């Protein structure tokens, strides 16, 4: 019996020791596992930070390249006015910007400025064309095709207003020419009424567009009256001028 109790006692002690050792090993193993896990997590974060830094540096380098594009574009646009080179660089810059999701506001502004510059050149040529008063219709039609950007709207309106002044002058000149033909005895009725029609259109245009009155207008009106009464066929076959 004593031997059995001793055996049981030893067995209990062994179990207790085994439990203590097993528990210690369990907690040690758990600690070791957690430590390895933390180390792995720390290494992962470290690698992520390194990758972020690497990407940041790459992006910074690419940003400098992009800014270099913008600098070159402005140089060729403002200093050299080489629009062909500007368009080439803009095409490359836009593709580059899309690749790295860079803003293209500056490029869009430059493209707009190029368009404005081109339209200004066209308006300057049309302004010169406007020097020929007989081209008023062509010039007006071409100017009206040009977009009304804020940068050019005043210049555009100035040219259009000049076309109306030119039209006014042309109608007066044509009215006077018809009277000259009438004075030569050519088709009295036709030239008289043509002159009156052109004169009336010119006067209406002047009033409508607030154009400065040309002294030729009064000369034409006076000459119409004189030639009317000087022409026997007109005086006999038409209503007197004063009744119009």
ABEGO torsion letter per residue (X at the ends): XAAAAAAAAAAAAAAAAAAAAAAAAAAAAAAAAAAAAAAAAAAAAAAAAAAAAAAAAAAAAAAAAAAAAAAAAAAAAAAAGBAAAAAAAAAAAAAAAAAAGBBAAAAAAAAAAAAAAAAAAAAAAAAAAAABAAAAAAAAAAAAABBBBAAAAAAAAAAAAAAAAAAAAAAAAAAAAAAAAAAAGBGAAAAAAAAAAAAAAAAAAAAAAGBBBBAAAAAAAAAAAAAAAABAAAAAABBBAAAX
